[in-house]
Amino acid sequence: MNNITVRFSPQELTEVLQAYNTIRLFLEKLISPNELYQEQFLKGLHEAHNEIEAGQFEEADSFEKFIG
């Protein structure tokens, strides 16, 4: 897998996250997250949420580290 660097300004990142949340909220009104996402993704999402709540996270400086 090739590394790709994507740079966003703080304003652009805010806008991307707002767009993502708008789409997510819309889809969740129509489709259950359990139908929208695969089980492995939901498990990872719950694990990440728990780690964040517990303060157990570290900054990812590469995509491989992010998905690992």
SULBELGI-V59606 format. One record per residue. N is the residue number from 1. PHI is phi as a letter, one per 30 degrees, with the letter a starting at -180 (* if undefined). OMEGA is omega in whole degrees, -180 to 180 (NA if undefined). D_FIRST is the distance of its C-alpha to the first C-alpha in whole Angstrom. Layout:
BEGIN
n phi omega d_first
N PHI OMEGA D_FIRST
N PHI OMEGA D_FIRST
END
This chain:
BEGIN
n phi omega d_first
1 * 179 0
2 d 175 4
3 d 177 7
4 b 178 9
5 c 177 13
6 c -179 15
7 c 176 19
8 b 170 22
9 d 177 25
10 e 180 27
11 d 179 29
12 d 179 26
13 d 177 24
14 e -180 27
15 d 178 28
16 d 180 24
17 d 177 25
18 d 179 28
19 d 178 27
20 e -179 25
21 d 177 28
22 d 179 30
23 d -180 28
24 d -180 27
25 d 178 31
26 d -179 32
27 d 180 30
28 d 175 31
29 d -177 35
30 c -172 34
31 b 175 32
32 d 176 32
33 e 179 28
34 d 177 29
35 d -176 28
36 d -176 26
37 c 177 23
38 d -176 22
39 e -179 24
40 d 179 21
41 d 180 20
42 d 178 24
43 d 179 24
44 d 179 21
45 d 179 23
46 d 178 26
47 d 180 25
48 d 179 23
49 d 179 27
50 d 179 29
51 d 179 27
52 d 178 27
53 e -178 31
54 d -179 31
55 i -178 30
56 c 179 27
57 b 175 24
58 b -177 22
59 d 176 20
60 c -180 17
61 c 174 16
62 a -180 12
63 d 178 10
64 e 178 9
65 d -180 13
66 d -178 13
67 d -177 12
68 d NA 13
END
